[in-house]
């Protein structure tokens, strides 16, 4: 079960639902169109139902969604992770250089598409 509402002064519809663990979740639909927001809500509810019934494992679904991201997104996340660690600036710069070269050599593709080749 999910709720769809707007906050005062906000333009986008907000979706509130319970995940497969029973925790209340809230997220923006990122749209001002009620019908589009309702379709997004229905998709979320269907995804939760599949995970709750055991048809889809959450870990597998997360891996699949990460596979759709362009590689540059994963690289950016990794570089952010490095910034929070106690590594020397030269080590971080070297890793940035290597990852930039790698990204340029394969192009901006998703990991899933790259794995198929």
CORLINZI-V564399 format. One record per pair of residues at least 4 apart in sequence whose C-alpha atoms are under 7 Angstrom apart, sorted by sequence separation. I is the first residue (numbers start at 1). J is the second residue. D is the distance in whole Angstrom. If there is no record, write none. Layout:
i->I j->J d->D
i->I j->J d->D
This chain:
i->6 j->10 d->6
i->18 j->22 d->5
i->19 j->23 d->6
i->33 j->37 d->6
i->34 j->38 d->6
i->35 j->39 d->6
i->36 j->40 d->6
i->37 j->41 d->6
i->38 j->42 d->6
i->39 j->43 d->6
i->40 j->44 d->6
i->41 j->45 d->6
i->42 j->46 d->6
i->43 j->47 d->6
i->44 j->48 d->6
i->45 j->49 d->6
i->46 j->50 d->6
i->47 j->51 d->6
i->48 j->52 d->6
i->49 j->53 d->6
i->50 j->54 d->6
i->51 j->55 d->6
i->57 j->61 d->6
i->58 j->62 d->6
i->59 j->63 d->6
i->60 j->64 d->6
i->61 j->65 d->6
i->62 j->66 d->6
i->63 j->67 d->6
i->64 j->68 d->7
i->69 j->73 d->6
i->71 j->75 d->6
i->72 j->76 d->6
i->73 j->77 d->6
i->74 j->78 d->6
i->75 j->79 d->6
i->76 j->80 d->6
i->77 j->81 d->6
i->78 j->82 d->6
i->79 j->83 d->6
i->80 j->84 d->7
i->81 j->85 d->7
i->87 j->91 d->6
i->88 j->92 d->6
i->89 j->93 d->6
i->90 j->94 d->6
i->91 j->95 d->6
i->92 j->96 d->6
i->93 j->97 d->6
i->94 j->98 d->6
i->95 j->99 d->6
i->96 j->100 d->6
i->97 j->101 d->6
i->98 j->102 d->6
i->99 j->103 d->6
i->100 j->104 d->6
i->101 j->105 d->6
i->102 j->106 d->6
i->103 j->107 d->6
i->109 j->113 d->7
i->110 j->114 d->6
i->111 j->115 d->6
i->112 j->116 d->6
i->113 j->117 d->7
i->18 j->23 d->5
i->19 j->24 d->6
i->50 j->55 d->5
i->51 j->56 d->5
i->56 j->61 d->7
i->87 j->92 d->7
i->103 j->108 d->7
i->109 j->114 d->7
i->6 j->12 d->7
i->18 j->24 d->4
i->19 j->25 d->7
i->31 j->37 d->6
i->50 j->56 d->6
i->51 j->57 d->6
i->6 j->13 d->5
i->17 j->24 d->6
i->18 j->25 d->6
i->51 j->58 d->6
i->5 j->13 d->6
i->6 j->14 d->6
i->17 j->25 d->5
i->29 j->37 d->6
i->4 j->13 d->7
i->5 j->14 d->5
i->16 j->25 d->6
i->17 j->26 d->6
i->4 j->14 d->6
i->5 j->15 d->7
i->16 j->26 d->4
i->82 j->92 d->7
i->4 j->15 d->5
i->15 j->26 d->6
i->16 j->27 d->7
i->29 j->40 d->7
i->3 j->15 d->6
i->4 j->16 d->6
i->14 j->26 d->7
i->15 j->27 d->5
i->2 j->15 d->7
i->3 j->16 d->5
i->14 j->27 d->6
i->15 j->28 d->6
i->2 j->16 d->6
i->3 j->17 d->6
i->14 j->28 d->5
i->15 j->29 d->6
i->2 j->17 d->4
i->13 j->28 d->6
i->14 j->29 d->6
i->1 j->17 d->6
i->12 j->28 d->7
i->13 j->29 d->6
i->12 j->29 d->6
i->13 j->30 d->7
i->12 j->30 d->6
i->13 j->31 d->6
i->12 j->31 d->5
i->13 j->32 d->6
i->12 j->32 d->5
i->11 j->32 d->6
i->13 j->37 d->6
i->15 j->41 d->6
i->20 j->48 d->6
i->19 j->48 d->6
i->20 j->51 d->6
i->72 j->103 d->7
i->20 j->52 d->5
i->72 j->108 d->6
i->71 j->108 d->6
i->70 j->108 d->6
i->71 j->109 d->6
i->70 j->109 d->5
i->71 j->110 d->5
i->70 j->110 d->4
i->71 j->111 d->6
i->69 j->110 d->5
i->70 j->111 d->7
i->68 j->110 d->5
i->2 j->45 d->7
i->67 j->110 d->6
i->68 j->111 d->7
i->1 j->45 d->7
i->67 j->111 d->5
i->68 j->112 d->6
i->67 j->112 d->5
